[in-house]
Amino acid sequence: MKFLNSKLWIGIIFIVIILILCLSFTSRKYWWCYIDVFFFFMGAFCQLMALTLGVKIPKAGAKLSMIAAVFAILGLVSLIVEAILLFGVF
């Protein structure tokens, strides 16, 4: 995906995640409801740092990009688990 290698798009995604966190703060009742936002935030942050540092230190950029992908996958999994817990259990 080409847009994941653009600082502009990752910066926009990063700001959108922060806005989602701020706007949904009152609707999240339990502490574990923030886990998905945390993983998405860390994924966007790591990808932004990978693009910034990857210019001078390509090895660090590649590792940060891999870490960002892991955080994004964990964010999707935690979002699904959170939805199951909120709508199925409680």
BELNOR-V269688 format. One record per run of one state. SS is the DSSP state (helix for helix, strand for strand, loop for the rest). FROM is the first residue (numbers start at 1). TO is the last residue. If there is no record, write none. Layout:
# BELNOR-V269688
ss=SS from=FROM to=TO
ss=SS from=FROM to=TO
This chain:
# BELNOR-V269688
ss=loop from=1 to=1
ss=helix from=2 to=5
ss=loop from=6 to=6
ss=helix from=7 to=23
ss=loop from=24 to=30
ss=helix from=31 to=53
ss=loop from=54 to=57
ss=helix from=58 to=89
ss=loop from=90 to=90
